[in-house]
Amino acid sequence: MKDDRPAQTRELEKLEQAAEQEDNPERIRRKADDPKPPEPVQAPRFWFVPYLVAAALGGAGILFLQWRPGRFNASLLEKIQRYLIGGFGIVVLLAAARTIDVYIIGRLRNPISRFNLQRVLRLVTGILGLFIVISVLFVNWYAAVVSLGLISLVLGFALQTPISSFIGWIYILLRAPYRVGDRIQIGEARGDVIDVSYLDTTLWEIRGAHLSTDHPSGRLIKFPNTNVFSEPVFNYSWPLFPYIWNEVKFQLAYESDLEFVAQTMQKIVEDQLGSSMMNHVKEYRELLSRTPVHCVDVEERPSVVFRVSDNTWLEAIVRYLVHPKDAGRVKTDLTRKLLAALNGQPERVLFPKSNMR
């Protein structure tokens, strides 16, 4: 069947699929251009032996009861048979889940995808196991279904927020607005994602009320998963382009040599970042070319702009590209080097001298 979607949409979809297996932008692009199946992972040996033993014991018990039914009265025999069949079903269920984990989920390269799928598998296994237990305990299915229906109705009204959070968890797994390890901001919460459970998400807080830099505050933030439906999510760790633009800003007098300031700031930032920024901007342009937003002008090198400040000074701003988790360290290093170079030319670079700065 012919795919009528725009070529740009198909290209981005390939990149997103590659990002599910890789976390390095360069490897993501190579994998999207030349997709290959993931390398097989060696499965652990003899993992199935305990399940075979348990299934054999359960099957032997069932056969023994059928062979010698007269050893027990009818009521007890029926219960024992039901329990053995239920136990046998649970063993088969666990063996099937383990098979999926070893031969399907275990072959994924991306550890985050493995983690999420293993959680889904455990949840499905638990639900099916509960279904088997209910089948064993309740002979009268009609009464059991009615009872569960009434309980579900009551719980549905009482637990609207947890149910919405569970649906939010499914949405996070399917749409991946963020994953474990990403640096995000959602509402007023900002930090690195360290856990996405069935009901809530846990962040290792960055900055916070007592810090002005992107440094871990030492506090954890928990919020319900339902927030993804009501709050904008800012993800600073998109696998295809995990970089952000940052700036260093100084205030200067109008009499300063602006050409000298621009050249000095640009050279120092280029020396600090090396060729990495140019490579990252090329990646950024390549991504933009695969989208309708391909006409944005993006400088490959650090750029310097001047703006008029509200305090009657000029603002000299140098803009550069950096990984979000390195932004604080890089900005500190650049500030020191820029101040040293600019203060070394006091006749060409005039800083504010007033106490009002």
N, C-alpha and C positions, 0 to 999 in steps of 0.2 A: 504494500500500500504506500502511495506517495505521500511524503511529508510536506504539507503545504505551508508550514510555519516559516517565518523569515529566517534567512541563513544566520543572522546575528543571534536570534533566539536559540537556534540549534547549537551554535558555537558555545554560548554561555552555558547551555545545559550540559554539554560535554565537559566543560571546565568544572562545573559543580559536581558532576559524577566523579571526575578524577579527584576532586578535593575530598571525597568520601574515603579515599584510599591513601592519600598522601597529605602531608602537612607543610611541605616545602613548595613555595610558589613555582620555582623552576621545574621541579619534578612534576608538579601538577600540569604545567603546560606541555611538557614532553609526553606525559601519559595521555592527555587529551588529543594530541596530534597523532600519536601512535599507540592506541589502546591495546594493552596486552592483558591477558588474565593474570591474576595475582599468583605469585609463586606458591606452590603447595607447601603447607606446613605439616611437619611430621606429627602425626597423631600419637598420643601416648599408647603404649602397648598394654594389652590385657585389661583395659579399663572396663570392659564388658563382663569380666568374669564374675564379680559380685552380683550383677543383675541376673546372669544365667543361673547362678546358684540359688538365688532367691526365687526365681521363676520355677526352677526345677522342684524346689521344696514345696511351693504352693501347688504346682500341678500334681505332685505326688500325693499331697494331702487330699486334693479333690478326688483323685483316682481311688485312694484308699477308702474314702467315705462311700464312693459308689460301689466298691467291691465288698465292703462289710458294713452295709447300712444298719444292720440289726444291733450294732454295739451301742447305739444311742437312740433315745426316744425321738419321735418325729419332730417335735418342736425344737429340741436342741440340735438335731441334725440339720434342720433348715437354717438355723442361725449360723452354725459352724460353716456350712457350705457357702452361705452368703458372705461371711467374713473372709473366707479363703478366696472366693472369686473377686471380692473387692481388693484384697491385698495383692492378688495376681494382677489385677488391672492397674493398680498404682505402680507396681514394679515395671510393667510394660510402659506406662506413661513416663516414668523417670528414665527408663532406658532410651525411649524415643527422644526425650528432651536432651539427654546426654549425647546422643548421636548427632542431633542438630547442632549442639554446641561445639562438638569436636570437629565435625566434617564440613560444616557450613560457616558458622559464626567464627570458629577458630581460624579459618583461612583468610579472614579479612585482615588487611594490613593496618588499617586505621584503628588505633586502640580505642578512640572515642566511640566509633561505630560499634566495635565489639562490646564495649561496656554498655551502651544503650540497648543493643539487641539482646544481650544476656539478661538485662533487667526485664525486657518485654517477655523473653522466654520464661523467666522465673514466674512472672505474673500469670501468664497463660497456663503454665504448669500448675500453679497453685489453685487457679480457678477450676481447672479440670479435675484436680485431685479432690477439691471440695465437693464437686459434683458427684464423684465416685463415692465419697464418704456418705453423702446424703442418700445416695441410692442404696447403700448398704444399711443405713440406720432406719430409713423410712420405707416400710413395705407399701403403705398406702400413699401412692404418689399424688393422688388428688389432694389429700389433706396437706401434704408437704408443700405442694405448689401454691395452694391457697394461703397457707401460713406465710410462706416466703413472699408472696405477692403483697400481703398486707404489711409485713415488716418492711419491705422495700418501699412501699408507698409512704409509710410514716418516716422512714429514714431519708427518703428523697426530699421531703419538706424540711427536715431538721438539719440535713447535711448538704445544703445547696452549695455553700462555698467550697467544702472539700471535694464535692463532685465536679464543680467547675474547675478546681485546681487539677484534678486528675485528667480532665479533658485538656486543660492547658499543657499538662505533661505530654500527652499524646501529640498535641500540636507542636511542641518543642522538638520531639523526636522526628516528626515527619517534615516539618518546615525548617528546622534548625535555625531559628533566629539567634541562638547562641548555643555553645557546647562547653563541656568541661574544659577548662584551660583558657577560655576566651576572656578578654578584658572588656567589660560592658558597662553601660550606664542605663538604668531603667528607673524612670522617675528621679528621685533624689539619691538613689542607691548607685554607688559606683565601686567597682572592684573586679577581682578575678574570680571566675566561676570555679568552685571547687566541688560542687555536688548539685545534681538535679534529681531530686527524689520524686516519688509519685505525687506529692502534694506541694512541695516547696522547693525553692532554689536557694543555695547558700553561696554567698560571696565572701571572699577575703577582702575586706574594705580597703580601698585606696583613698588617700587624702583624708576625707572626713572633716568633722567640725574642728579638730585641733591641729590640723596640718594644712599647709598651703601648697605642698608639692605632692607628686604622684608617688608617695611612699606608703607602704602598708601601715595602717593605723594600729594593727593588732586586734581589731574587733571583727566579728563576723556579722554579716547581714543576712537575715532570712526573710523572704517574702513569698507569698503564695504564687503558684504558677499561673493563676488566673490573671495576674497583672499583665501578662503578655497581650491580653485582649484589650486592655484599657490604657496602657502606658506605652509611649514610644521606646523602642529598644535601640540604643546606640552601641554598635559592636565595633570595637577597635581591632579585632583580630580576624577579619575576613580571610579565610585561607588563601584566596586568590591574590590578595593584596593587603598583607598585614602591616601597613605603614600609615603614618599620619603626617600632616604638615604641621610644623611648629615654628615659632618665631622667637627672636631675641630683640628687645626694643630698648633704645636709649633716647634720652632727650638731649637736644643740642641747641646751641644758639644759632640764629639766622646767619651770623657772620662766619660760620664754619665753612671749611672747604668741602663741600658736599661731594664733589667728584672723588677726592682723596678718601673720604669716609666710605663711600660706596665700594670703591676698589679694595680698600683694606678689609672691610667686613666680608666681602665676597671671597677674597683670597683665603682668609683665615678659616672660614667655614668649609671651603673646598678642600683645604689641606687637612682639616679635621675629619671630614667625611670620606675623603678619597674618591674613588670612582663608583662607590656603592650607590650613591644617590642617582648618578646618571643611569646606572643599570635599572634601578627601581623605577625611575621615571619612564624608561623605555617599556617596562612591564606595564606601567599604568596606562601609557598611550596605547599599547597593544590591546589592553582590556577595553579601553574607550572605543577603539576602532571596531570592536565586535558589538557595540551598542549603538542606538540612535544618537547618543550624546558623544559624537566623535569630533566635534569642532571646537572643543575647549582647548585653549592655548595653555600648555603647561611647560614651564621652563625646566630644562634638564639640569641646570646649575643653580646654586643658591642665588636668589634674587634679593636686591635691596630696594626698598621703596621709602619715600619721605612723605610724611603727613604733618599737617599743622595741628599742634596740640591745643587743647583748651586752655593751657596755662601759659600761652604766648611763647612756647618753645616749639621747635621742630622735633618730630619723632623719626628717628632712623630705625627702620625695621628690616631685619634680614630673615628671610623665609627659607626653610630647608625641610627635607624629608627624613623621617626617623621612625624607628620601631617604637610603638607606644610604651613598651616596658623599659626602653632605654632613654626615653625622652628627658627625664629629670637629670640623669647623669650627663647626657650630651649637652643639655642646656647649661648646666653648671660649668662644664669645661669650656664651652664656647664663651660664656660670659667673662670668665677669667682672662682668656686669651684676647678677647676683643677689647676689654678695658685696658689691659697692659699695652696693646698696640696703639689704641687711640690716645691714652694718657701720655704716651711717649712723644706725641706731637702736639703740645699745648698751644702752639701758635696757629695750627691748622684745624684743631678740633677743640671747640669751646663748649665746655659743659656748664650747666647752670651752677651759679655760685650762691644763689639765694637760699635761705633756710626754708623757703616755701616749696622746694622740690620734693 
